[in-house]
Amino acid sequence: MNLEKLFTLQKELDNRILKEHNLNGEILFSQKALALQVELGELANETRCFKYWSKKSPSPEENILEEFVDCLHFILSIGIDKKFQHIEITVGNYGDEITDQFLDIFIDINDFLICSSIDHYITLLEDFLSLGLSLGFTESKIEEAYLKKNLINHERQDNGY
């Protein structure tokens, strides 16, 4: 996955949003962190991994992937805000249950909120991308979906979203 490319595209989108919504100079870390948590919850809801009481199947893969890249947008944006976009990561198969992976990522987010270090950021990004692999997405599929959603996000800005 070309993270540098994704960081560049995210920075362009972030800058556009800041300019068009007159937010230059605003610190949006808390809003982005909460948005990430909400999006992560939406992703978990689409997978239905925690709904032990239900026999209903997970949402279609394209819905789950879209929620996944929504989260990725906010993770990248937070990294840009903290100037952590030049990093090296290692993504592997996590091995734990999907539900446990979600819980670990919520913990990662909270750890990063408490101490916004590069180490906590790398852990968050690695654990999140590992979740993607556990969900059955390849790195190329994630990147392709990110690019598609980034275009949609620009179109939304064009249309006053």
MARVEXZA-429605 format. One record per residue (C-alpha): x negated, y negated, z negated; residue in one letter; residue number from 1. Coordinates in pm, 1 decimal. Example, Ala and Ser with C-alpha at 12.3 -4.5 7.8 and 13.67 -1.06 7.14 Angstrom:
((-1230.0 450.0 -780.0) 'A' 1)
((-1367.0 106.0 -714.0) 'S' 2)
This chain:
((0.0 0.0 0.0) 'M' 1)
((-133.2 -340.1 92.2) 'N' 2)
((-75.3 -523.5 -235.0) 'L' 3)
((-262.2 -831.0 -119.5) 'E' 4)
((-18.5 -869.2 169.4) 'K' 5)
((278.7 -827.1 -64.9) 'L' 6)
((139.8 -1083.7 -308.7) 'F' 7)
((91.4 -1329.9 -19.4) 'T' 8)
((447.0 -1282.6 105.8) 'L' 9)
((585.2 -1312.4 -246.3) 'Q' 10)
((390.7 -1632.6 -305.2) 'K' 11)
((537.1 -1780.4 14.3) 'E' 12)
((889.3 -1691.8 -99.3) 'L' 13)
((827.3 -1822.1 -452.1) 'D' 14)
((688.4 -2150.7 -317.8) 'N' 15)
((986.8 -2190.5 -87.7) 'R' 16)
((1231.3 -2133.7 -374.0) 'I' 17)
((1044.4 -2377.2 -599.0) 'L' 18)
((1050.1 -2645.8 -330.4) 'K' 19)
((1408.2 -2597.7 -213.1) 'E' 20)
((1549.3 -2582.1 -566.9) 'H' 21)
((1336.7 -2871.4 -699.0) 'N' 22)
((1160.8 -2647.4 -950.8) 'L' 23)
((801.6 -2757.7 -888.4) 'N' 24)
((624.4 -2778.7 -1220.6) 'G' 25)
((885.1 -2562.4 -1393.9) 'E' 26)
((769.0 -2262.6 -1593.8) 'I' 27)
((999.6 -1976.2 -1499.2) 'L' 28)
((822.7 -1690.2 -1674.5) 'F' 29)
((1109.5 -1615.3 -1914.1) 'S' 30)
((1367.9 -1625.0 -1634.7) 'Q' 31)
((1158.8 -1394.4 -1417.9) 'K' 32)
((1096.0 -1152.0 -1704.0) 'A' 33)
((1466.6 -1133.5 -1784.5) 'L' 34)
((1549.7 -1098.4 -1413.9) 'A' 35)
((1304.8 -807.8 -1396.6) 'L' 36)
((1468.4 -638.2 -1693.7) 'Q' 37)
((1815.0 -684.4 -1542.1) 'V' 38)
((1699.5 -551.0 -1204.8) 'E' 39)
((1530.0 -254.2 -1374.2) 'L' 40)
((1858.9 -177.0 -1548.2) 'G' 41)
((2039.2 -198.4 -1214.6) 'E' 42)
((1784.3 41.9 -1067.3) 'L' 43)
((1836.0 287.6 -1351.8) 'A' 44)
((2209.9 258.9 -1302.2) 'N' 45)
((2176.8 347.0 -931.8) 'E' 46)
((1970.9 656.6 -1015.1) 'T' 47)
((2220.5 760.8 -1283.8) 'R' 48)
((1927.8 938.1 -1454.5) 'C' 49)
((2057.2 862.2 -1802.1) 'F' 50)
((2425.8 940.1 -1741.8) 'K' 51)
((2430.3 1283.6 -1899.8) 'Y' 52)
((2808.6 1257.1 -1941.5) 'W' 53)
((2877.5 1222.2 -1570.5) 'S' 54)
((2876.8 1468.1 -1282.7) 'K' 55)
((2861.1 1190.0 -1024.1) 'K' 56)
((2554.8 1195.3 -797.2) 'S' 57)
((2298.7 915.5 -775.7) 'P' 58)
((2359.5 635.2 -528.8) 'S' 59)
((2228.6 678.7 -174.2) 'P' 60)
((1852.4 652.6 -140.8) 'E' 61)
((1869.9 319.6 44.7) 'E' 62)
((2058.2 160.9 -249.1) 'N' 63)
((1803.5 291.3 -498.0) 'I' 64)
((1514.4 173.2 -280.7) 'L' 65)
((1666.9 -173.5 -246.7) 'E' 66)
((1699.3 -205.9 -624.5) 'E' 67)
((1343.4 -79.2 -658.7) 'F' 68)
((1203.4 -350.9 -432.0) 'V' 69)
((1415.4 -613.6 -609.5) 'D' 70)
((1218.0 -521.7 -921.2) 'C' 71)
((893.4 -528.6 -725.0) 'L' 72)
((964.5 -886.0 -612.4) 'H' 73)
((979.9 -1000.4 -974.1) 'F' 74)
((675.2 -797.7 -1080.9) 'I' 75)
((472.0 -954.8 -800.8) 'L' 76)
((606.2 -1301.1 -881.7) 'S' 77)
((509.7 -1267.6 -1247.3) 'I' 78)
((162.5 -1152.3 -1144.9) 'G' 79)
((125.9 -1456.1 -920.6) 'I' 80)
((232.9 -1688.0 -1202.5) 'D' 81)
((-37.6 -1538.1 -1424.5) 'K' 82)
((-295.3 -1538.0 -1139.6) 'K' 83)
((-326.9 -1158.9 -1145.0) 'F' 84)
((-281.3 -1097.0 -772.9) 'Q' 85)
((-638.2 -979.9 -709.9) 'H' 86)
((-626.2 -646.9 -890.5) 'I' 87)
((-701.6 -284.7 -828.4) 'E' 88)
((-453.7 -23.6 -937.0) 'I' 89)
((-426.7 352.0 -944.6) 'T' 90)
((-87.3 501.2 -872.5) 'V' 91)
((-21.7 863.3 -944.4) 'G' 92)
((264.0 1092.0 -1017.7) 'N' 93)
((375.0 1007.6 -1367.7) 'Y' 94)
((506.3 1352.9 -1455.8) 'G' 95)
((759.0 1246.0 -1720.5) 'D' 96)
((1134.0 1252.7 -1685.8) 'E' 97)
((1273.6 958.7 -1489.6) 'I' 98)
((1461.2 832.6 -1796.9) 'T' 99)
((1138.1 829.0 -1997.8) 'D' 100)
((963.6 643.2 -1717.9) 'Q' 101)
((1229.9 371.7 -1726.1) 'F' 102)
((1191.3 339.0 -2102.1) 'L' 103)
((812.4 315.9 -2064.7) 'D' 104)
((850.6 37.3 -1807.7) 'I' 105)
((1081.3 -158.2 -2039.2) 'F' 106)
((809.9 -120.7 -2304.1) 'I' 107)
((548.5 -233.7 -2049.6) 'D' 108)
((754.9 -545.8 -1979.2) 'I' 109)
((785.6 -621.3 -2350.1) 'N' 110)
((413.8 -562.7 -2404.9) 'D' 111)
((342.7 -805.7 -2121.9) 'F' 112)
((581.1 -1062.0 -2272.5) 'L' 113)
((398.8 -1039.4 -2605.9) 'I' 114)
((49.3 -1041.5 -2455.0) 'C' 115)
((31.2 -1144.6 -2090.8) 'S' 116)
((-306.2 -985.2 -2027.1) 'S' 117)
((-425.0 -846.1 -1697.5) 'I' 118)
((-445.5 -500.0 -1858.0) 'D' 119)
((-78.1 -511.0 -1955.4) 'H' 120)
((10.8 -633.9 -1607.7) 'Y' 121)
((-181.6 -354.5 -1437.4) 'I' 122)
((-12.8 -97.9 -1662.6) 'T' 123)
((328.9 -242.0 -1574.5) 'L' 124)
((259.0 -237.4 -1201.5) 'L' 125)
((103.5 110.1 -1205.2) 'E' 126)
((386.9 258.9 -1411.6) 'D' 127)
((645.6 92.2 -1190.9) 'F' 128)
((490.3 216.8 -866.6) 'L' 129)
((453.1 562.6 -1021.9) 'S' 130)
((827.7 553.3 -1088.5) 'L' 131)
((874.5 487.3 -718.5) 'G' 132)
((678.6 799.6 -635.0) 'L' 133)
((885.7 996.8 -886.5) 'S' 134)
((1199.2 867.8 -716.1) 'L' 135)
((1068.1 1014.9 -391.4) 'G' 136)
((940.2 700.0 -223.1) 'F' 137)
((605.3 688.9 -47.6) 'T' 138)
((387.7 381.3 -75.8) 'E' 139)
((451.8 304.5 292.0) 'S' 140)
((828.1 335.4 241.7) 'K' 141)
((810.6 97.7 -54.8) 'I' 142)
((606.4 -153.2 145.6) 'E' 143)
((842.5 -130.8 442.9) 'E' 144)
((1145.9 -183.5 217.0) 'A' 145)
((975.2 -477.1 46.0) 'Y' 146)
((908.6 -643.5 381.3) 'L' 147)
((1270.7 -594.3 484.5) 'K' 148)
((1407.0 -734.1 155.7) 'K' 149)
((1164.0 -1026.3 169.2) 'N' 150)
((1313.4 -1125.1 505.9) 'L' 151)
((1663.3 -1093.8 359.3) 'I' 152)
((1559.8 -1315.5 69.0) 'N' 153)
((1435.5 -1581.0 314.4) 'H' 154)
((1763.7 -1555.2 507.5) 'E' 155)
((1951.6 -1602.5 182.7) 'R' 156)
((1755.9 -1920.5 119.1) 'Q' 157)
((1841.4 -2034.0 473.7) 'D' 158)
((2208.1 -1987.5 388.5) 'N' 159)
((2208.0 -2160.1 49.7) 'G' 160)
((2216.8 -1843.5 -162.9) 'Y' 161)
